[in-house]
Amino acid sequence: MSAIKKVAVFGASGNFGAPITTALVAAGFDVTIITRTESSSTFPSGISVIKTEYTVDKLTAALTGQDAAVCAVGPAGIMTQLPMLDAAEAARIKRFIIDAFGWGPDSRNLPEFDEIGVKRRVAWDHAKKLSEANPQFTWTGVTIGNPIDWAIKRFPLMGFDVQRHSAVIYDDGTEEFTGTTLEGIGQAVVGVLKHPNETANRFVKARSIQVSQNHLLEAFQRLTGQPWEVQRSSVKDLLESGRKKYQAGVGGWALELLVYQLYAPGEARCIVALKDDSDVELLEMKDETPDDIARKALGLVRAEPRKRELHCTG
């Protein structure tokens, strides 16, 4: 495959789309942002923006001349990928990075997340179908695991309240999980587009760190120069509460069950891959330390936009 230079981004103002766009520009790609006609989102100056209706014909016109497209629209817009994919194939896009910034096709989710997984896989399967029919069209999914610096700051239920300098340690705090920072997510996308042949028609496994709550707590205390107020709890309580809310049709169940999966003792549910089994070298990603994660979470306290849904399933 020839080099990819021109890249269109969907969802460029979102939680993941913004750092992806920043990383693409920094890496020297010619970036165009595509957004809905009615969108009121603002974007960095100097980047081309196309406002259009999300129909196949209109999107085909918007994508014509691009080498690749990245979809980071988030859960609410997940089904809009179908016309995007059809348009990308019609516009002779070489690579479409699907909106799969989560735990990937091999995730060990609780059954409560099955319906969400089915919805996400509709676009994944459609991308695969298009690539099989047209070898010139290729796709990639980027499995990131937990978006760790963003998620810690956004969701104190993960165990860390970075504003109050307090923590809830679940069980013994030693269960490890893998996470990818916002910077790492951006670099993973850059890495895919810099290595199109090696990343074609598959999910790549990204990770910035493998870590436990205890290691993160030590880092937060070290960087703030003070002990944090620590409470103890068990993820079994979250499992029970989340399932009751799910059965009752009450909101909040997803986050509770996601945190259960993250820290369930001895289950290793949320390790995307060991480092040697991941794609971090191919994607040119850097290893990050607990101090790096804590520093980013603390520094983001007043910098991030409004809260959105946690991207941790599928």
DOGU-206628 format. One line per field, with one value per residue (C-alpha): residue in one letter; x, y, z; residue number from 1. Coordinates in Angstrom, 2 decimals, padded with zeros to 5 digits, always signed. Layout:
BEGIN
residu [A;...] $
c1 [X;...] $
c2 [Y;...] $
c3 [Z;...] $
num [NUM;...] $
END
This chain:
BEGIN
residu [M;S;A;I;K;K;V;A;V;F;G;A;S;G;N;F;G;A;P;I;T;T;A;L;V;A;A;G;F;D;V;T;I;I;T;R;T;E;S;S;S;T;F;P;S;G;I;S;V;I;K;T;E;Y;T;V;D;K;L;T;A;A;L;T;G;Q;D;A;A;V;C;A;V;G;P;A;G;I;M;T;Q;L;P;M;L;D;A;A;E;A;A;R;I;K;R;F;I;I;D;A;F;G;W;G;P;D;S;R;N;L;P;E;F;D;E;I;G;V;K;R;R;V;A;W;D;H;A;K;K;L;S;E;A;N;P;Q;F;T;W;T;G;V;T;I;G;N;P;I;D;W;A;I;K;R;F;P;L;M;G;F;D;V;Q;R;H;S;A;V;I;Y;D;D;G;T;E;E;F;T;G;T;T;L;E;G;I;G;Q;A;V;V;G;V;L;K;H;P;N;E;T;A;N;R;F;V;K;A;R;S;I;Q;V;S;Q;N;H;L;L;E;A;F;Q;R;L;T;G;Q;P;W;E;V;Q;R;S;S;V;K;D;L;L;E;S;G;R;K;K;Y;Q;A;G;V;G;G;W;A;L;E;L;L;V;Y;Q;L;Y;A;P;G;E;A;R;C;I;V;A;L;K;D;D;S;D;V;E;L;L;E;M;K;D;E;T;P;D;D;I;A;R;K;A;L;G;L;V;R;A;E;P;R;K;R;E;L;H;C;T;G] $
c1 [+000.00;+001.26;+001.93;-001.03;-000.89;-004.41;-006.62;-010.25;-011.43;-014.99;-015.70;-012.70;-014.08;-014.75;-012.92;-010.75;-011.15;-009.45;-006.18;-006.23;-006.53;-003.73;-001.46;-002.16;-001.35;+001.83;+002.90;+002.64;-000.57;-002.82;-005.96;-009.53;-012.31;-015.72;-018.71;-022.47;-023.98;-025.71;-022.65;-021.68;-018.34;-015.24;-011.94;-008.29;-007.43;-005.53;-007.39;-009.81;-013.40;-016.16;-019.75;-022.06;-025.09;-024.28;-025.68;-023.62;-023.64;-022.69;-020.02;-018.58;-018.11;-016.53;-014.13;-013.06;-009.33;-008.57;-006.25;-007.69;-010.50;-010.66;-013.97;-014.08;-017.72;-018.29;-021.17;-024.00;-022.98;-021.78;-024.32;-023.36;-020.31;-022.35;-022.85;-019.31;-017.92;-019.96;-018.89;-015.25;-015.23;-016.95;-014.45;-011.55;-010.29;-007.34;-007.81;-010.76;-010.03;-013.29;-014.66;-013.52;-011.57;-012.42;-011.61;-011.84;-013.41;-011.81;-013.18;-014.44;-017.45;-020.29;-023.49;-025.14;-022.91;-023.85;-026.36;-023.79;-021.27;-023.69;-024.27;-020.55;-019.90;-022.35;-019.85;-016.86;-018.51;-019.49;-015.91;-014.71;-017.33;-016.33;-012.63;-013.29;-015.24;-012.72;-009.08;-008.18;-010.30;-008.85;-009.78;-008.21;-009.63;-007.57;-008.07;-007.03;-008.43;-009.09;-008.52;-006.70;-005.78;-009.11;-011.17;-009.51;-010.19;-013.72;-014.99;-014.10;-015.82;-012.63;-011.17;-009.47;-010.97;-008.26;-010.00;-010.42;-007.21;-009.05;-009.18;-011.31;-009.18;-011.16;-010.32;-006.52;-005.79;-003.43;-005.55;-003.77;-005.31;-003.96;-004.69;-003.91;-003.59;-005.13;-001.63;-001.21;-004.52;-003.38;-000.03;-001.71;-003.73;-000.61;+001.19;-001.55;-001.39;+002.43;+002.40;-000.62;+000.50;+001.21;-002.06;-004.48;-007.81;-007.25;-007.46;-004.21;-003.59;-002.47;-001.38;+000.50;+000.74;-000.18;-000.88;-002.79;-004.69;-001.99;+000.69;-001.49;-002.24;+001.46;+002.03;-000.77;+000.53;+004.07;+003.15;+000.85;+003.32;+000.68;-001.14;-004.60;-007.69;-008.22;-011.37;-011.71;-014.44;-015.12;-016.05;-018.60;-020.75;-020.52;-021.46;-024.54;-025.58;-024.94;-026.97;-029.89;-029.87;-029.65;-032.60;-034.61;-033.76;-032.02;-029.06;-025.57;-025.34;-022.77;-020.11;-020.50;-020.13;-017.21;-015.34;-016.16;-014.61;-011.55;-010.73;-012.39;-009.78;-007.85;-009.83;-007.48;-010.52;-009.05;-005.60;-005.71;-002.38;+000.92;+003.51;+005.19;+001.81;+000.76;+001.45;+003.14;+006.47;+004.84;+002.70;+005.74;+004.01;+005.93;+005.66;+004.22;+004.67;+002.18;+003.70;+003.00;-000.63;-001.07;+000.54;-001.78;-004.90;-004.02;-003.12;-006.39;-008.66;-009.66;-008.72;-011.27;-014.76;-018.04;-018.44;-019.36;-019.92;-017.00;-015.62;-014.84;-016.99;-016.66] $
c2 [+000.00;+003.47;+005.97;+007.54;+011.33;+012.78;+011.76;+012.61;+012.52;+012.00;+013.00;+015.31;+017.33;+014.27;+012.75;+010.57;+012.45;+015.58;+013.90;+011.77;+014.89;+016.59;+013.56;+013.31;+016.98;+016.71;+013.68;+015.64;+014.23;+016.50;+016.40;+017.23;+017.22;+016.02;+016.93;+017.22;+020.28;+021.27;+020.79;+023.70;+022.19;+024.33;+023.03;+024.14;+026.81;+025.77;+022.46;+022.06;+021.40;+019.97;+020.17;+017.72;+015.52;+011.95;+010.26;+007.96;+010.34;+013.42;+011.55;+010.08;+013.58;+014.73;+011.78;+011.88;+012.58;+011.33;+008.40;+007.34;+008.07;+007.77;+007.37;+008.49;+009.48;+007.67;+005.45;+007.82;+007.89;+004.34;+003.35;+006.31;+004.26;+002.26;+005.14;+006.31;+002.91;+002.67;+006.19;+005.48;+002.43;+004.35;+007.22;+004.76;+005.31;+003.04;+002.67;+003.19;+003.10;+002.00;+003.31;+000.41;+002.24;-000.16;-003.71;-005.22;-008.39;-010.64;-008.77;-010.80;-008.65;-009.55;-010.67;-007.35;-005.79;-008.27;-005.92;-003.12;-005.52;-006.63;-003.02;-002.31;-005.41;-004.38;-001.81;-004.10;-006.85;-004.38;-003.14;-006.72;-007.45;-004.41;-005.28;-008.83;-007.58;-004.82;-005.56;-001.90;-000.96;-001.89;-001.29;-001.37;-001.47;-000.11;-001.94;+000.39;-001.16;+001.48;+005.10;+005.48;+009.13;+010.37;+007.74;+008.15;+011.86;+011.52;+008.66;+008.68;+005.30;+003.93;+004.58;+007.97;+011.38;+013.66;+016.80;+015.67;+013.63;+010.58;+006.98;+003.86;+000.74;-002.31;-005.56;-005.75;-003.29;-005.62;-006.60;-005.33;-003.94;-002.33;+001.24;+003.61;+007.34;+009.94;+010.60;+006.89;+006.62;+009.37;+007.67;+004.32;+005.83;+007.50;+004.17;+002.38;+004.90;+004.86;+001.05;+000.33;-003.04;-004.53;-003.24;-004.00;-005.73;-006.53;-005.22;-003.89;-004.07;-000.82;-000.18;+002.50;+000.71;-002.36;-001.29;-001.87;+000.47;+000.25;+001.43;+004.30;+005.35;+005.44;+007.64;+010.06;+010.43;+010.87;+013.59;+015.51;+015.21;+014.11;+010.99;+010.54;+009.60;+005.92;+003.86;+000.15;-001.57;-004.67;-004.90;-007.55;-004.70;-003.00;-006.23;-006.65;-003.00;-002.79;-005.91;-004.68;-001.36;-003.18;-005.41;-002.41;-000.35;+002.27;+004.27;+003.93;+000.16;+000.22;+002.14;-000.05;-003.23;-001.82;-001.03;-004.53;-006.01;-003.82;-004.91;-008.35;-010.23;-012.91;-012.67;-010.54;-009.51;-006.19;-006.95;-006.32;-008.05;-008.60;-006.24;-008.88;-009.86;-006.29;-004.00;-001.22;-001.49;-001.53;+001.47;+003.24;+003.75;+004.56;+002.84;+005.06;+004.80;+005.19;+008.64;+009.56;+008.51;+010.35;+013.48;+013.51;+012.84;+015.58;+018.02;+017.38;+018.31;+021.67;+021.08;+018.59;+019.30;+017.91;+014.35;+011.73;+008.00;+005.77;+003.95;+000.62;-002.07;-003.97] $
c3 [+000.00;-000.87;+001.89;+003.62;+003.72;+003.71;+006.65;+007.41;+011.02;+012.23;+015.82;+016.02;+018.94;+021.10;+024.03;+021.80;+018.52;+019.83;+020.90;+017.75;+015.61;+017.54;+017.10;+013.36;+012.79;+014.89;+012.86;+009.63;+008.15;+006.09;+008.26;+007.28;+009.86;+008.70;+010.84;+010.57;+008.92;+012.15;+014.37;+016.62;+017.59;+017.30;+015.96;+015.96;+013.43;+010.35;+009.91;+007.01;+008.10;+005.92;+007.18;+005.49;+005.85;+006.87;+003.79;+001.62;-001.35;+000.67;+002.65;-000.53;-001.89;+001.39;+001.48;-002.14;-002.36;+001.16;+001.78;+005.14;+007.56;+011.33;+013.14;+016.78;+017.13;+020.43;+021.60;+020.64;+016.98;+016.62;+013.94;+011.73;+010.79;+008.28;+005.80;+006.57;+005.62;+002.43;+001.48;+002.27;+000.05;-002.74;-002.40;-002.71;+000.81;+001.50;+005.27;+007.59;+011.32;+012.87;+016.15;+018.30;+020.97;+023.78;+024.83;+021.34;+019.97;+022.58;+025.59;+028.54;+029.32;+031.64;+029.86;+030.64;+027.97;+025.23;+023.59;+023.43;+021.95;+019.25;+018.19;+017.99;+015.93;+013.19;+011.90;+012.46;+010.40;+007.69;+007.38;+007.05;+004.38;+002.35;+002.52;+001.38;-001.63;-002.44;-001.54;-002.12;+000.90;+004.29;+007.91;+011.37;+014.89;+017.78;+021.06;+023.89;+027.05;+029.68;+028.57;+031.81;+032.42;+031.06;+032.87;+036.28;+036.25;+034.96;+037.07;+040.79;+041.05;+039.49;+042.91;+042.69;+043.38;+042.04;+043.26;+046.87;+047.01;+048.27;+047.11;+047.37;+047.10;+046.05;+047.78;+048.16;+045.34;+043.49;+040.46;+037.35;+034.18;+031.02;+030.03;+027.20;+027.76;+025.46;+024.14;+023.58;+021.71;+019.35;+018.80;+018.17;+015.33;+013.93;+014.16;+012.23;+009.40;+009.30;+009.04;+006.84;+005.53;+008.95;+010.44;+007.62;+008.29;+011.93;+015.45;+016.87;+020.61;+022.21;+025.80;+027.69;+031.02;+033.04;+036.61;+039.84;+042.13;+044.78;+042.37;+041.22;+044.79;+045.59;+042.54;+043.42;+046.96;+045.75;+043.25;+045.59;+048.46;+050.92;+052.05;+050.57;+052.53;+051.73;+052.14;+051.49;+049.53;+047.47;+043.81;+044.74;+046.05;+042.65;+040.89;+043.07;+042.78;+039.04;+038.30;+040.39;+038.50;+035.16;+035.99;+037.18;+034.11;+036.23;+034.95;+036.39;+036.06;+033.26;+035.16;+038.24;+036.22;+034.26;+037.48;+038.73;+035.59;+035.99;+039.52;+039.94;+042.03;+040.19;+036.95;+034.79;+032.75;+031.69;+030.37;+026.62;+026.10;+027.79;+026.34;+024.19;+022.73;+021.99;+019.03;+020.98;+019.15;+015.73;+016.68;+018.14;+021.49;+024.64;+028.00;+030.70;+034.46;+037.33;+037.90;+034.27;+034.66;+037.96;+036.56;+033.57;+035.63;+038.11;+035.35;+033.51;+036.40;+034.94;+031.32;+030.01;+028.59;+029.91;+031.11;+028.56;+028.62;+029.53;+026.45;+028.06;+026.46;+023.23] $
num [1;2;3;4;5;6;7;8;9;10;11;12;13;14;15;16;17;18;19;20;21;22;23;24;25;26;27;28;29;30;31;32;33;34;35;36;37;38;39;40;41;42;43;44;45;46;47;48;49;50;51;52;53;54;55;56;57;58;59;60;61;62;63;64;65;66;67;68;69;70;71;72;73;74;75;76;77;78;79;80;81;82;83;84;85;86;87;88;89;90;91;92;93;94;95;96;97;98;99;100;101;102;103;104;105;106;107;108;109;110;111;112;113;114;115;116;117;118;119;120;121;122;123;124;125;126;127;128;129;130;131;132;133;134;135;136;137;138;139;140;141;142;143;144;145;146;147;148;149;150;151;152;153;154;155;156;157;158;159;160;161;162;163;164;165;166;167;168;169;170;171;172;173;174;175;176;177;178;179;180;181;182;183;184;185;186;187;188;189;190;191;192;193;194;195;196;197;198;199;200;201;202;203;204;205;206;207;208;209;210;211;212;213;214;215;216;217;218;219;220;221;222;223;224;225;226;227;228;229;230;231;232;233;234;235;236;237;238;239;240;241;242;243;244;245;246;247;248;249;250;251;252;253;254;255;256;257;258;259;260;261;262;263;264;265;266;267;268;269;270;271;272;273;274;275;276;277;278;279;280;281;282;283;284;285;286;287;288;289;290;291;292;293;294;295;296;297;298;299;300;301;302;303;304;305;306;307;308;309;310;311;312;313;314] $
END
